[in-house]
Amino acid sequence: MIGSIPTLEARRESHETVNKQLRYRQIIECLKEKPEQSAKQIAVMMMQKGYIPTSERNFVSPRLTELAQAGVVDH
């Protein structure tokens, strides 16, 4: 391969560094405290708890989708 696409490489590295099990537990904890939140609302709560550095919903959305696909949460 001559080169790599930086954005795809960064995405792969980011995906590999996320502790998914920890993030799942954090999301579930937030939903137990306040059910029926949006990904953005969960992100705000997680930031307030110090779990994530910003309230950007992309910290939550992929894991929330995975939890929904596993039947753990409802969309």
VENSULLIN-V38583 format. One record per residue. NEAR is the number of other C-alpha atoms within 8 Angstrom. Layout:
near = <NEAR	NEAR>
This chain:
near = <3	3	4	7	6	6	6	8	9	8	8	8	8	8	7	6	6	7	6	7	6	7	11	11	8	10	12	8	8	12	11	7	6	7	7	5	9	6	10	11	8	14	15	11	10	14	12	7	7	7	8	10	6	7	12	9	10	6	10	14	9	8	11	12	9	8	11	11	7	7	7	7	8	5	4>
